[in-house]
C-alpha cells in the first residue's frame, strides 16, 4: 500500500500568525492532534502538535532546570525554552524540521520515517504542493479496516476511493477526519460524526458511487454533551461477535 491510499486528504491547516489559542481550539474542535503550518502559497513550513502545548506558562508546566544544567545548556537553550513556553503565535512554537513523503511512498517507508525521526505525522507532497497528511491514526484506521488477508487495491479501487471522497467531503454532514479504504469495490468508511443522522447520509453517498459493491460503517459518533465517543453499530456487532 502507498501513502495516497490511506492518507487524510481534507487538510486542516493554520499559518504562522495564527494564535496558539486559536490553534488549540481548532485541534479540539476537529479532534486532531496536530496541524500543518503553511505559508501564503500553501507550502508547509512547520507542524504544531499536542506536544507543543505540554510546557506552557499558562498551566504552570514550564521547565524547571537545575542551576548546573542551566549552565551547561547556556542562555540559548533558556531563550528557546522561554519562547516555547510563552509564545503567542503558532510560528513561535511550531516544529520547523519537517519530514515528508510523496503520494507514491510505500507505507513501509513512511512508517520507517516515522520511527527514525520519532514523529507521529508526515505531510504528503506532490512536488511542492501539500496534498494530504499521513498520521498514525490513518495507519491504525487502515489496519482496523483491513486486518483480514486481502489483496492490495487495484487501480479501479483507487478511482472508487477518489470518487467516494469527492461525494462526501464537501457536504456539511461529512465526517471529521474522513477515512476511505477500498478493496475490490468494498468501501470502509471511518471518521467522526456529531449527529447520528449523518451516518446514513454518508453511507448512501458512498453506495451511489459507481463501482461500489458494499459499504462498511466504521463512523464513530461524538456526543458533545457528554464528551464521549461511540463506535458504529457495525463495529459494536463485530466486537460482540469476537
Backbone bond lengths (Angstrom), bond angles and torsions (degrees), N, CA, C in turn:
res aa  C-N    CA-C-N  psi(-1)  N-CA   C-N-CA  omega(-1)  CA-C   N-CA-C  phi
1 X - - - 1.459 - - 1.521 110.08 -
2 X 1.327 115.53 154.29 1.455 120.90 -177.70 1.529 110.71 -122.14
3 X 1.339 115.14 165.06 1.465 120.97 -171.64 1.521 112.63 -55.30
4 X 1.345 117.83 -41.55 1.459 120.42 -174.52 1.523 112.50 -67.57
5 X 1.335 116.93 -16.91 1.460 119.98 -177.18 1.524 113.19 -82.54
6 X 1.316 118.00 -15.62 1.471 119.86 -179.39 1.526 113.31 -130.95
7 X 1.321 118.24 -9.80 1.465 120.77 -174.92 1.527 111.62 -65.00
8 X 1.317 115.66 160.66 1.455 122.55 172.84 1.522 107.97 -84.96
9 X 1.333 116.54 122.17 1.463 120.78 -176.60 1.529 112.68 -92.66
10 X 1.329 116.44 -35.20 1.461 119.52 -177.63 1.523 108.51 -80.10
11 X 1.330 115.69 96.55 1.458 120.76 -170.90 1.521 112.26 -85.70
12 X 1.312 114.76 141.85 1.468 122.47 170.81 1.520 105.45 -113.02
13 X 1.312 117.09 116.87 1.459 121.02 -175.71 1.530 110.58 -125.74
14 X 1.315 115.42 164.22 1.466 122.88 172.70 1.523 107.88 -133.08
15 X 1.335 115.99 167.35 1.463 118.91 174.50 1.523 109.40 -109.68
16 X 1.310 116.35 172.92 1.454 120.91 -173.80 1.520 113.07 -64.70
17 X 1.337 117.94 -23.81 1.467 121.19 -178.79 1.520 113.64 -88.96
18 X 1.339 117.64 -3.46 1.463 120.64 175.68 1.517 109.00 -62.12
19 X 1.333 117.60 138.09 1.461 119.26 178.64 1.522 109.97 -70.78
20 X 1.326 116.29 152.24 1.457 119.54 179.95 1.529 109.88 -64.87
21 X 1.329 117.21 -30.91 1.470 119.95 177.49 1.529 110.40 -64.26
22 X 1.336 116.94 -47.47 1.467 120.38 -179.86 1.529 110.93 -62.64
23 X 1.335 116.44 -38.16 1.469 119.65 178.85 1.526 110.50 -65.37
24 X 1.326 116.81 -42.28 1.466 120.73 179.61 1.525 110.78 -63.10
25 X 1.341 116.67 -43.69 1.456 120.39 179.94 1.526 111.29 -65.08
26 X 1.334 116.76 -38.12 1.467 120.78 178.97 1.526 110.82 -64.70
27 X 1.332 116.55 -41.27 1.462 120.41 178.82 1.527 110.89 -63.22
28 X 1.332 116.79 -39.47 1.456 120.45 178.93 1.527 111.14 -68.80
29 X 1.326 116.76 -43.70 1.459 120.94 -177.65 1.524 111.98 -66.34
30 X 1.336 116.44 -36.55 1.463 120.67 -176.29 1.527 113.01 -95.65
31 X 1.353 116.33 -0.13 1.463 120.75 177.51 1.524 111.80 57.91
32 X 1.327 116.64 45.86 1.461 121.70 176.50 1.520 108.80 -122.07
33 X 1.316 115.99 153.53 1.467 120.37 -177.46 1.521 113.03 -100.18
34 X 1.337 116.97 -3.20 1.455 119.98 179.18 1.515 111.10 -162.90
35 X 1.334 115.19 156.72 1.463 120.42 -178.47 1.528 110.13 -135.05
36 X 1.338 117.94 132.69 1.463 119.50 171.26 1.535 109.91 -66.56
37 X 1.304 115.73 142.96 1.471 121.52 175.42 1.529 106.68 -107.68
38 X 1.332 116.86 125.78 1.464 120.73 -174.67 1.521 110.90 -121.58
39 X 1.347 115.31 157.30 1.462 119.98 175.13 1.525 109.18 -87.67
40 X 1.321 116.51 -173.27 1.469 120.19 -174.91 1.522 112.92 -65.49
41 X 1.340 117.21 -18.26 1.464 121.20 178.00 1.524 112.58 -95.35
42 X 1.329 116.13 5.22 1.448 120.23 -179.97 1.517 114.53 81.53
43 X 1.333 117.62 8.93 1.461 121.35 178.96 1.525 109.58 -83.62
44 X 1.339 118.35 131.68 1.469 120.26 -178.89 1.518 112.11 -66.36
45 X 1.324 115.33 135.36 1.472 121.22 178.88 1.522 111.75 -124.43
46 X 1.328 116.49 -3.93 1.452 119.20 -179.54 1.512 111.39 177.72
47 X 1.322 114.49 179.74 1.469 122.57 177.83 1.523 107.60 -136.30
48 X 1.327 116.68 136.84 1.460 120.07 170.52 1.517 106.97 -116.97
49 X 1.332 116.57 134.13 1.459 120.18 -174.96 1.523 110.17 -138.02
50 X 1.328 115.16 175.76 1.458 120.29 179.78 1.519 111.72 -55.18
51 X 1.337 116.75 -34.71 1.455 120.21 -178.90 1.518 113.44 -61.42
52 X 1.336 116.93 -23.85 1.464 120.34 -179.50 1.527 112.27 -76.29
53 X 1.324 117.31 -8.38 1.463 120.60 -179.32 1.527 112.39 -107.73
54 X 1.329 116.90 4.97 1.466 119.84 -177.70 1.525 111.45 -72.51
55 X 1.319 116.72 -45.08 1.459 121.27 -178.71 1.526 109.53 -101.04
56 X 1.347 116.84 88.49 1.462 120.81 -176.77 1.521 110.15 -131.87
57 X 1.330 115.22 141.73 1.461 121.03 -179.44 1.522 112.11 -64.62
58 X 1.351 116.47 -31.48 1.467 119.76 -177.12 1.532 112.59 -61.43
59 X 1.320 117.04 -29.82 1.463 119.98 -178.13 1.528 111.57 -110.74
60 X 1.333 116.29 9.59 1.461 121.09 173.98 1.510 114.89 69.44
61 X 1.331 117.50 31.52 1.470 120.45 -177.63 1.531 112.16 -111.97
62 X 1.339 116.54 24.35 1.460 119.28 178.50 1.530 109.76 -60.05
63 X 1.326 115.04 155.73 1.464 119.52 177.96 1.533 109.58 -68.67
64 X 1.301 115.82 134.47 1.470 121.22 177.15 1.519 107.19 -118.01
65 X 1.326 115.83 90.03 1.458 121.78 -177.38 1.528 109.94 -90.10
66 X 1.318 115.66 144.93 1.459 120.61 176.13 1.522 111.40 -67.20
67 X 1.341 116.19 161.64 1.468 120.19 -175.65 1.528 112.08 -59.78
68 X 1.344 116.57 -41.08 1.465 119.67 -178.28 1.525 111.25 -65.58
69 X 1.348 116.60 -41.09 1.459 119.79 178.91 1.528 110.43 -67.84
70 X 1.327 117.08 -38.08 1.475 119.73 177.68 1.521 110.23 -61.38
71 X 1.323 115.73 -38.62 1.473 120.08 178.86 1.521 110.82 -64.90
72 X 1.346 116.64 -44.05 1.457 120.99 -178.76 1.532 111.63 -65.28
73 X 1.319 117.03 -40.90 1.460 120.98 -177.73 1.514 112.42 -74.11
74 X 1.316 116.97 -31.22 1.459 120.29 177.25 1.522 112.95 85.27
75 X 1.329 116.48 169.25 1.466 121.20 -176.80 1.525 113.88 -66.33
76 X 1.349 117.35 -25.48 1.460 119.88 -179.93 1.513 111.81 -61.89
77 X 1.347 116.42 -45.56 1.462 120.62 179.28 1.525 110.65 -67.10
78 X 1.336 117.01 -37.56 1.463 119.84 178.43 1.524 110.43 -64.24
79 X 1.321 116.33 -36.55 1.463 120.16 178.14 1.529 110.39 -66.62
80 X 1.342 116.29 -42.44 1.463 120.12 178.22 1.527 110.79 -62.28
81 X 1.333 116.14 -42.52 1.459 119.94 178.57 1.526 110.71 -59.83
82 X 1.326 115.96 -43.48 1.466 119.97 -178.25 1.523 111.04 -62.00
83 X 1.333 116.78 -44.39 1.472 120.81 -179.91 1.518 110.13 -61.68
84 X 1.336 116.82 -44.21 1.462 119.65 -177.05 1.524 111.74 -68.32
85 X 1.316 116.89 -31.98 1.459 121.05 -177.75 1.524 113.55 -84.25
86 X 1.351 116.42 -20.56 1.463 120.09 -175.82 1.525 113.97 -124.07
87 X 1.333 118.48 -5.21 1.462 121.24 -176.48 1.516 112.03 -57.30
88 X 1.333 116.13 140.61 1.462 120.76 -176.82 1.523 112.79 -101.73
89 X 1.333 116.89 -15.00 1.460 120.64 -178.56 1.527 110.73 -118.84
90 X 1.315 115.11 152.03 1.456 121.42 -178.71 1.526 111.28 -55.35
91 X 1.342 116.60 -42.01 1.453 120.37 -177.59 1.515 113.61 -62.15
92 X 1.336 116.94 -17.63 1.462 120.67 -178.30 1.524 112.65 -87.13
93 X 1.333 117.29 -21.31 1.467 118.77 -176.19 1.526 113.55 -121.63
94 X 1.318 117.93 -5.75 1.468 120.25 -176.28 1.524 111.88 -68.69
95 X 1.321 115.24 159.56 1.460 121.97 171.89 1.521 108.26 -84.34
96 X 1.320 116.74 123.78 1.468 120.25 -174.97 1.530 112.66 -97.93
97 X 1.321 117.34 -13.64 1.469 119.89 179.05 1.525 107.82 -82.84
98 X 1.333 116.11 107.34 1.457 121.37 -174.35 1.521 111.49 -104.74
99 X 1.315 114.90 138.42 1.464 122.23 172.37 1.521 106.20 -121.66
100 X 1.307 117.02 129.05 1.462 120.14 -173.83 1.522 110.75 -132.53
101 X 1.327 115.07 168.70 1.459 122.41 175.17 1.522 107.70 -131.98
102 X 1.320 116.39 169.49 1.456 121.07 174.60 1.524 108.65 -100.44
103 X 1.327 115.85 171.61 1.461 120.41 -179.80 1.526 112.09 -59.47
104 X 1.330 116.81 -32.96 1.465 120.80 -175.39 1.523 113.68 -93.48
105 X 1.333 117.29 5.71 1.462 119.50 178.10 1.529 109.99 -63.91
106 X 1.329 118.91 126.77 1.475 120.25 176.05 1.528 110.14 -61.02
107 X 1.324 116.30 145.16 1.462 119.63 -179.54 1.523 111.73 -59.23
108 X 1.316 116.75 -33.05 1.462 119.83 178.38 1.526 110.72 -58.19
109 X 1.342 116.82 -43.94 1.462 120.87 179.37 1.520 110.51 -68.97
110 X 1.328 117.59 -39.12 1.463 120.58 179.23 1.525 110.69 -61.94
111 X 1.331 116.57 -44.07 1.462 120.55 178.57 1.519 110.56 -63.70
112 X 1.328 116.39 -38.79 1.462 120.48 178.09 1.534 110.27 -60.25
113 X 1.338 116.65 -40.69 1.462 120.30 177.56 1.529 111.37 -65.02
114 X 1.328 116.11 -43.31 1.468 119.30 178.89 1.527 110.92 -57.59
115 X 1.327 115.28 -44.72 1.464 119.84 -178.63 1.521 111.33 -69.47
116 X 1.333 117.01 -43.10 1.461 121.26 -176.92 1.526 111.36 -63.44
117 X 1.338 116.01 -42.13 1.467 120.10 -175.20 1.518 113.15 -98.82
118 X 1.347 116.36 0.94 1.471 121.70 178.27 1.526 111.51 55.26
119 X 1.349 115.51 51.60 1.460 121.88 177.65 1.524 109.34 -121.80
120 X 1.317 116.62 157.70 1.460 122.10 -177.26 1.525 112.55 -105.60
121 X 1.342 117.06 -6.77 1.462 119.40 -178.06 1.522 109.14 -150.99
122 X 1.334 115.53 148.49 1.461 121.60 -179.93 1.526 109.16 -131.23
123 X 1.337 118.40 124.49 1.462 119.51 171.39 1.522 109.87 -61.60
124 X 1.320 116.03 142.12 1.472 121.43 178.15 1.527 106.86 -108.09
125 X 1.328 116.00 122.99 1.453 121.52 -171.45 1.524 112.06 -112.46
126 X 1.330 115.19 148.36 1.466 123.46 167.47 1.515 105.16 -122.10
127 X 1.323 116.39 95.05 1.460 119.66 -169.98 1.519 108.02 68.61
128 X 1.339 116.85 -122.38 1.463 120.92 177.23 1.518 112.08 -99.67
129 X 1.335 117.04 3.39 1.462 121.25 -177.99 1.526 110.38 -92.63
130 X 1.320 115.68 134.45 1.459 121.87 176.13 1.522 108.27 -83.43
131 X 1.326 117.90 118.68 1.472 121.10 -175.94 1.522 112.94 -115.83
132 X 1.315 117.63 -6.62 1.455 119.53 179.61 1.510 110.56 -179.82
133 X 1.327 114.68 179.89 1.461 119.93 174.51 1.514 108.15 -140.74
134 X 1.308 115.83 136.97 1.464 122.27 -179.39 1.523 107.86 -108.54
135 X 1.323 116.88 119.94 1.452 121.51 -176.88 1.523 110.64 -121.28
136 X 1.318 115.04 169.75 1.459 119.24 175.17 1.525 110.37 -61.95
137 X 1.329 116.33 -32.56 1.466 119.72 177.83 1.520 110.94 -62.98
138 X 1.343 117.08 -39.99 1.467 120.38 177.62 1.525 110.61 -61.85
139 X 1.327 116.48 -40.47 1.465 119.99 179.19 1.523 110.76 -67.50
140 X 1.336 116.40 -40.76 1.454 120.32 178.05 1.529 110.79 -63.51
141 X 1.340 115.30 -41.39 1.467 120.45 179.23 1.531 110.53 -62.47
142 X 1.332 115.78 -42.64 1.464 119.38 179.69 1.518 110.60 -63.69
143 X 1.330 115.99 -41.75 1.468 119.21 178.99 1.527 111.09 -63.89
144 X 1.337 116.19 -46.35 1.464 120.05 -176.99 1.516 111.31 -62.83
145 X 1.334 116.45 -35.07 1.458 120.18 -178.57 1.518 112.78 -79.51
146 X 1.337 115.90 -26.28 1.464 118.97 -170.03 1.515 112.86 -129.97
147 X 1.323 116.10 33.51 1.460 119.16 -178.40 1.521 111.74 -63.40
148 X 1.324 116.94 -26.77 1.464 119.80 177.72 1.521 109.89 -68.45
149 X 1.310 116.47 160.35 1.465 121.97 179.86 1.525 108.80 -78.77
150 X 1.325 116.05 97.36 1.461 120.81 -178.86 1.519 108.76 -126.25
151 X 1.336 117.84 156.62 1.463 120.72 -178.47 1.514 112.48 -70.50
152 X 1.335 116.19 160.80 1.452 121.05 175.38 1.523 109.92 -62.66
153 X 1.345 117.24 155.27 1.465 119.50 -179.13 1.518 111.79 -66.07
154 X 1.328 115.09 145.73 1.459 120.82 175.72 1.518 109.12 -88.48
155 X 1.343 115.85 174.10 1.466 119.69 176.06 1.528 110.27 -61.13
156 X 1.343 116.63 -36.78 1.462 120.02 177.52 1.520 111.13 -62.61
157 X 1.328 117.39 -39.54 1.463 120.97 178.29 1.531 110.48 -62.24
158 X 1.318 116.71 -40.46 1.462 120.37 178.03 1.523 110.91 -62.55
159 X 1.331 116.87 -41.59 1.466 120.49 178.70 1.524 110.54 -64.76
160 X 1.328 116.68 -42.47 1.458 120.52 178.14 1.529 109.96 -61.13
161 X 1.322 116.44 -44.22 1.473 120.06 -179.66 1.522 110.96 -57.80
162 X 1.329 116.10 -45.66 1.466 119.49 -179.55 1.535 110.94 -62.51
163 X 1.330 116.33 -39.17 1.468 119.71 -179.34 1.536 111.25 -69.91
164 X 1.313 116.77 -37.31 1.468 119.68 177.77 1.529 110.10 -64.83
165 X 1.326 116.59 -44.99 1.474 120.13 178.61 1.520 110.01 -59.88
166 X 1.338 116.90 -44.68 1.474 120.65 -179.27 1.527 111.35 -63.52
167 X 1.332 116.81 -33.11 1.462 120.83 -178.36 1.523 112.55 -73.93
168 X 1.327 116.75 -19.32 1.466 120.17 -173.38 1.526 113.79 -112.15
169 X 1.354 117.42 -43.22 1.456 119.91 -163.02 1.526 115.88 -62.48
170 X 1.341 119.31 -23.03 1.471 120.31 -179.13 1.525 112.80 -91.60
171 X 1.321 117.88 -4.98 1.460 121.52 -179.34 1.525 110.84 -75.14
172 X 1.344 116.39 149.33 1.458 118.11 178.86 1.523 111.78 -74.23
173 X 1.342 117.88 -9.81 1.460 121.50 174.55 1.531 112.20 -102.48
174 X 1.323 116.75 12.31 1.468 120.04 178.90 1.526 109.96 -64.21
175 X 1.336 117.69 143.62 1.467 120.02 179.43 1.530 111.47 -67.07
176 X 1.308 115.36 151.35 1.458 121.17 167.69 1.525 107.05 -73.16
177 X 1.319 117.24 138.60 1.472 122.48 -178.45 1.530 111.02 57.04
178 X 1.330 115.20 48.65 1.465 120.05 179.15 1.521 111.05 -55.14
179 X 1.325 115.25 128.60 1.460 121.47 175.26 1.513 109.99 -123.59
180 X 1.327 117.25 132.77 1.463 121.70 -179.97 1.527 108.45 -132.68
181 X 1.308 115.50 119.02 1.455 122.12 175.02 1.522 107.37 -118.59
182 X 1.351 117.29 134.89 1.467 120.69 -178.39 1.529 109.14 -129.16
183 X 1.330 115.87 130.80 1.456 122.12 174.69 1.524 108.14 -136.61
184 X 1.327 116.08 119.97 1.466 121.24 176.39 1.530 110.74 53.87
185 X 1.332 116.35 39.02 1.455 121.37 178.03 1.515 114.74 80.34
186 X 1.336 117.31 -1.07 1.472 121.28 179.06 1.532 108.05 -95.81
187 X 1.322 115.74 123.69 1.465 122.26 -173.87 1.521 110.70 -101.36
188 X 1.331 115.69 134.44 1.462 122.36 172.65 1.533 107.17 -112.58
189 X 1.335 115.86 113.84 1.463 121.71 -179.84 1.515 109.72 -98.27
190 X 1.333 117.34 132.80 1.459 120.66 175.62 1.523 109.40 -140.06
191 X 1.314 115.15 167.36 1.457 121.71 -177.57 1.514 109.30 140.74
192 X 1.329 115.54 -170.23 1.463 121.35 -176.66 1.521 108.88 -120.81
193 X 1.326 116.34 125.33 1.462 121.04 174.41 1.523 108.82 -110.58
194 X 1.330 116.36 153.86 1.464 120.43 -177.63 1.520 112.26 -111.46
195 X 1.327 116.44 3.61 1.463 121.46 178.15 1.521 107.50 -148.55
196 X 1.321 117.14 131.82 1.459 120.85 -177.55 1.529 112.22 -60.93
197 X 1.341 116.86 -26.40 1.467 120.02 178.98 1.525 112.08 -65.44
198 X 1.338 116.28 -23.36 1.462 119.89 -178.61 1.532 111.37 -70.02
199 X 1.330 117.15 -24.72 1.466 120.92 -173.74 1.527 111.24 -58.46
200 X 1.329 116.22 -53.70 1.460 120.15 -176.42 1.516 111.51 -64.69
201 X 1.340 117.17 -36.67 1.469 120.09 179.76 1.521 110.76 -61.05
202 X 1.330 117.34 -42.11 1.461 120.73 179.33 1.523 111.49 -66.89
203 X 1.319 116.51 -40.73 1.461 120.15 179.87 1.523 110.26 -65.23
204 X 1.335 116.82 -44.97 1.466 120.56 179.97 1.524 111.02 -63.19
205 X 1.337 116.89 -40.71 1.467 119.80 178.93 1.517 110.95 -59.55
206 X 1.332 116.95 -41.84 1.462 120.74 178.54 1.527 111.16 -69.03
207 X 1.335 117.05 -40.48 1.466 120.83 -178.78 1.526 112.07 -62.78
208 X 1.327 116.70 -26.91 1.458 120.83 -177.35 1.526 113.44 -83.85
209 X 1.313 117.65 -2.88 1.464 120.75 177.56 1.525 109.16 -80.32
210 X 1.302 116.22 130.20 1.469 121.56 -179.63 1.530 110.79 -58.30
211 X 1.313 115.34 131.70 1.463 120.21 178.62 1.511 113.88 99.99
212 X 1.338 117.13 -14.84 1.465 120.01 -179.71 1.520 109.43 -77.28
213 X 1.331 116.42 125.74 1.464 121.88 -179.37 1.524 112.29 -96.80
214 X 1.339 116.18 -32.43 1.456 120.79 -175.48 1.527 108.27 -160.95
215 X 1.333 116.54 147.37 1.472 121.26 178.12 1.522 108.88 -122.30
216 X 1.331 115.68 124.54 1.466 121.58 173.84 1.526 108.44 -99.57
217 X 1.320 115.66 134.51 1.460 122.93 -174.61 1.524 110.79 -99.36
218 X 1.347 115.94 111.52 1.468 121.81 174.51 1.529 110.21 -117.70
219 X 1.333 117.79 24.16 1.463 121.89 -176.86 1.525 110.29 -76.42
220 X 1.338 116.00 126.24 1.461 121.15 178.28 1.524 109.60 -90.96
221 X 1.326 115.96 140.75 1.469 121.39 177.85 1.516 108.81 -97.47
222 X 1.345 116.51 124.45 1.464 121.56 176.38 1.516 108.92 -102.01
223 X 1.319 116.11 121.74 1.462 122.25 178.63 1.519 108.64 -96.38
224 X 1.337 116.58 107.39 1.459 121.16 -175.78 1.523 112.08 -64.73
225 X 1.322 117.51 -29.23 1.468 120.62 -178.57 1.524 111.57 -66.59
226 X 1.324 115.92 -47.50 1.469 119.87 -178.08 1.521 113.20 -92.92
227 X 1.360 116.13 -19.21 1.458 119.74 -175.70 1.510 113.01 77.93
228 X 1.332 116.86 12.28 1.461 121.19 -177.91 1.524 111.26 -99.26
229 X 1.331 115.45 153.57 1.460 121.65 175.58 1.524 108.71 -114.71
230 X 1.336 115.85 145.44 1.453 121.59 -177.91 1.528 109.90 -128.27
231 X 1.315 115.39 134.72 1.456 120.29 178.75 1.523 110.70 -68.33
232 X 1.326 114.87 161.11 1.469 119.85 177.88 1.519 110.13 -65.51
233 X 1.339 117.42 154.93 1.472 119.87 175.59 1.527 112.06 -55.47
234 X 1.327 116.59 -36.95 1.472 119.54 -179.94 1.522 110.80 -65.53
235 X 1.337 117.01 -44.16 1.464 120.10 179.27 1.523 111.20 -66.57
236 X 1.329 116.89 -36.28 1.466 120.37 177.07 1.526 110.41 -62.80
237 X 1.315 115.69 -41.28 1.467 120.13 179.95 1.525 110.56 -64.91
238 X 1.342 115.80 -43.76 1.468 119.48 178.62 1.517 110.50 -62.23
239 X 1.356 116.33 -37.82 1.457 120.42 -179.18 1.526 110.85 -65.40
240 X 1.313 117.22 -42.12 1.468 120.63 179.02 1.531 110.85 -67.37
241 X 1.341 115.22 -36.90 1.461 118.89 -179.37 1.525 111.37 -67.56
242 X 1.372 114.82 -31.08 1.461 118.56 -179.13 1.502 112.60 -75.87
